[in-house]
Amino acid sequence: MRPAPVRRIAAVCGLLAMVPVAILLYTGVLTPVEAAVRASAILAVVMMLTRLASWGLMQVLQAVERHEAARRAMRAAENRVDERGGA
């Protein structure tokens, strides 16, 4: 699985996190410099969370694939024993 869905979800969350900054900038509560600092912080956090989520998702998917491969190997071994008329 490619991490593209995780990136898309992170992009949407990042844009939603920018809405309060945009509103504060529009109303004049924040200066453009303050808004840029907050936006940079949001970007950094979203990027770190995206990497963490991608890594975690890949670990889970790899574990499932290993489990399924082991399960198929066990079934193949059982079928070979049955075909030989073994125990």
C-alpha positions in Angstrom: 0.0 0.0 0.0 1.2 3.4 -0.9 1.1 6.2 1.7 -0.9 8.5 -0.6 -4.2 8.2 1.3 -2.5 9.1 4.6 -1.0 12.2 2.9 -4.3 13.2 1.6 -5.9 12.9 5.0 -3.0 14.9 6.5 -3.4 17.6 3.9 -7.1 18.0 4.7 -6.3 18.1 8.4 -3.6 20.7 7.8 -5.9 22.9 5.8 -8.6 22.7 8.5 -5.9 23.6 11.2 -5.1 26.7 9.2 -8.7 28.0 9.3 -8.4 29.7 12.7 -5.1 31.3 11.7 -6.7 32.6 8.5 -9.7 34.0 10.5 -7.4 35.7 13.1 -5.3 37.1 10.2 -8.4 38.4 8.5 -9.8 40.0 11.6 -6.5 41.8 12.3 -5.7 40.0 15.5 -2.6 38.5 14.0 0.1 40.2 11.9 1.3 38.4 8.7 4.5 37.5 10.5 2.7 35.9 13.4 0.4 34.0 11.0 3.4 32.7 9.1 5.0 31.5 12.4 1.8 29.7 13.4 1.4 28.3 9.9 5.0 27.0 10.0 4.4 25.3 13.3 1.2 23.7 12.0 3.0 22.5 8.9 5.8 20.9 11.0 3.3 19.1 13.3 1.2 17.9 10.4 4.3 16.6 8.6 5.6 14.7 11.7 2.1 13.2 12.3 1.9 12.2 8.7 5.2 10.4 8.9 4.2 8.7 12.1 0.9 7.6 10.8 2.5 6.3 7.5 5.1 4.3 9.5 2.5 2.9 11.9 0.1 1.9 9.0 2.9 0.3 7.1 4.0 -1.7 10.2 0.4 -3.0 10.7 0.0 -3.9 7.0 3.4 -5.7 7.0 2.4 -7.7 10.1 -0.8 -8.7 8.5 0.9 -9.8 5.3 3.5 -11.9 7.3 0.6 -13.5 9.3 -1.3 -14.4 6.1 1.9 -15.8 4.4 2.5 -18.0 7.5 -1.1 -19.1 7.4 -0.9 -20.1 3.7 2.4 -22.0 4.4 0.7 -23.9 7.2 -2.3 -24.8 5.0 0.0 -25.9 2.2 2.0 -28.1 4.5 -1.2 -29.6 5.9 -2.4 -30.3 2.4 0.9 -32.0 1.5 0.6 -34.3 4.6 -3.0 -35.2 3.7 -2.1 -36.0 0.1 0.6 -38.4 1.2 -1.8 -40.1 3.5 0.2 -39.2 6.5 -0.9 -38.3 10.0 
